[in-house]
C-alpha cells in the first residue's frame, strides 16, 4: 500500500453556477473543473457583497493562486485569440498570420443560389436574435456583459451591432 493519496478532481463549493466544464490534458491523470472567471466575480459580488476589485483580488490570490494538488480547479478567462496572445506577450505576426480571416465566416455557400444564401443567413440571424433575447431574460448580468463585448465588433463594416432592448422597445411602441 502506498502512503500517497490518489489525486481527485476538486470542485469549488458555492460556485456551481460558474462551472463551465472539465479540462483534460496530456499527463494529467484526472479531469480539472473549470469555472468562468466573470461568473465567479458575479457570485462573489452578489453573494459576498464584495466590490469588484475585492472580488478580483480574492479570485487571484485564493482561487487561482491556491494549489491543492493535481485536481485543483482552474478559471476560464474569456477573450479573443489576439487578446490572449497580447496578454502572453506573443507577437501575433511571429506565431500566426491572422490575415483576412473572418472568425464569423459562414460555411462554404458555393452551389447555393442567392435566395438560398439569403435564407440561410436570415435563419442564422433569427437564431442569434432569439438566443440573445433568451439570455437577456434568463441571465441579465451575462446579457449586459455580452452586449458590451459585442459592441467591440461593431467597428467592422461587415458587422452591425443591434441593441435588442432598443429594437424590442421600438416594436412595443414604448419609445
C-alpha positions in Angstrom: 0.0 0.0 0.0 1.2 3.5 -0.9 1.2 6.4 1.6 0.4 8.8 -1.3 -3.2 9.8 -1.9 -4.7 9.3 -5.3 -5.4 12.7 -6.9 -9.0 13.6 -7.2 -10.9 16.3 -9.1 -11.8 19.2 -6.7 -14.8 21.4 -7.0 -15.3 24.9 -5.6 -18.1 24.9 -3.0 -20.8 27.5 -3.7 -19.8 28.2 -7.3 -21.9 25.7 -9.3 -23.4 28.4 -11.4 -19.9 29.4 -12.5 -19.0 25.8 -13.6 -18.4 25.6 -17.4 -16.8 22.2 -17.9 -13.9 19.9 -17.4 -10.3 20.2 -18.7 -8.4 17.1 -19.9 -4.7 17.4 -20.6 -2.0 15.0 -21.5 0.0 14.0 -18.4 -2.9 14.9 -16.2 -4.5 11.8 -14.7 -7.8 13.4 -13.7 -10.1 16.0 -15.2 -9.9 19.5 -13.8 -13.0 21.5 -13.0 -13.2 24.8 -15.0 -15.0 27.8 -13.7 -15.9 31.0 -15.5 -13.9 33.9 -14.0 -16.6 36.5 -14.7 -19.3 34.3 -13.2 -17.2 33.7 -10.1 -16.8 37.5 -9.9 -20.5 38.0 -10.1 -21.2 35.4 -7.4 -18.6 37.0 -5.0 -20.0 40.5 -5.6 -23.6 39.4 -5.2 -23.4 36.7 -2.5 -20.5 38.0 -0.5 -21.1 41.7 -1.2 -17.5 42.3 -2.4 -16.6 45.2 -4.5 -15.3 44.4 -8.0 -11.6 44.9 -7.1 -12.0 42.9 -3.9 -13.6 40.0 -5.8 -10.9 40.1 -8.4 -8.2 40.0 -5.7 -9.9 37.2 -3.9 -10.0 35.1 -7.1 -6.4 35.9 -8.0 -4.9 35.1 -4.5 -7.3 32.5 -3.1 -8.6 30.6 -6.1 -6.1 30.9 -9.0 -3.2 31.3 -6.5 -4.2 28.3 -4.4 -2.7 24.9 -5.2 -4.4 21.9 -3.7 -2.8 19.2 -5.8 -3.3 17.8 -9.3 -7.1 18.2 -9.1 -7.1 22.0 -8.3 -9.8 23.8 -10.3 -8.9 26.4 -12.9 -10.5 29.6 -14.2 -11.6 30.4 -17.8 -11.0 34.0 -18.7 -12.9 34.7 -21.9 -11.0 36.6 -24.5 -10.2 36.7 -28.2 -7.1 35.0 -29.5 -5.5 38.4 -30.1 -6.2 39.5 -26.5 -4.8 36.2 -25.2 -1.6 36.5 -27.3 -1.1 40.1 -26.2 -1.5 39.1 -22.5 1.0 36.3 -23.0 3.4 38.7 -24.8 3.2 36.7 -28.0 3.6 38.7 -31.2 0.7 37.7 -33.4 2.9 38.2 -36.5 5.5 35.8 -35.3 3.3 32.8 -34.5 0.1 33.3 -36.6 -0.9 35.2 -39.6 -4.5 36.5 -39.0 -4.6 37.9 -42.5 -8.2 38.5 -43.7 -9.5 35.6 -41.6 -13.2 36.1 -40.6 -14.0 34.4 -37.3 -17.7 34.7 -38.2 -17.4 33.3 -41.7 -20.3 31.2 -43.0 -19.6 27.7 -44.2 -18.9 27.4 -47.9 -22.0 28.7 -49.7 -20.8 27.6 -53.1 -23.5 25.9 -55.0 -26.3 27.8 -53.2 -28.5 30.2 -55.1 -28.6 33.9 -54.0 -32.0 33.2 -52.5 -30.7 30.1 -50.6 -27.8 32.2 -49.3 -30.1 34.9 -48.2 -32.5 32.5 -46.4 -29.5 30.7 -44.8 -28.1 34.0 -43.4 -31.5 35.1 -42.3 -32.0 31.9 -40.4 -28.7 32.4 -38.6 -29.6 36.0 -37.8 -33.0 35.0 -36.5 -31.5 32.3 -34.3 -28.9 34.8 -32.9 -31.6 37.4 -32.1 -33.8 34.7 -30.4 -30.8 33.4 -28.4 -29.9 37.0 -27.3 -33.5 37.5 -26.1 -33.3 34.2 -24.2 -30.1 35.2 -22.4 -31.5 38.6 -21.7 -34.5 37.0 -19.9 -32.6 34.3 -18.0 -29.2 35.9 -17.2 -29.4 39.7 -17.3 -25.9 40.2 -16.0 -24.4 37.9 -18.6 -26.6 39.6 -21.2 -25.1 43.0 -20.3 -21.5 41.7 -20.4 -22.2 40.1 -23.7 -23.7 43.2 -25.1 -20.6 45.3 -24.1 -18.4 42.6 -25.6 -20.4 42.6 -28.9 -20.1 46.4 -29.2 -16.3 45.9 -29.7 -17.1 44.2 -33.0 -19.3 46.9 -34.4 -16.3 48.7 -35.9 -16.1 46.1 -38.6 -18.0 47.2 -41.7 -19.4 43.6 -42.1 -20.9 43.5 -38.6 -23.7 45.7 -37.2 -24.4 45.9 -33.5 -28.2 45.9 -32.9 -29.3 46.5 -29.3 -32.2 44.1 -28.8 -33.5 46.2 -25.9 -33.9 49.2 -28.2 -35.3 47.0 -31.0 -37.9 45.4 -28.6 -38.9 48.9 -27.3 -39.5 50.1 -30.9 -41.7 47.1 -31.6 -43.7 47.6 -28.4 -44.1 51.3 -29.0 -42.6 52.1 -25.7 -40.2 54.7 -27.1 
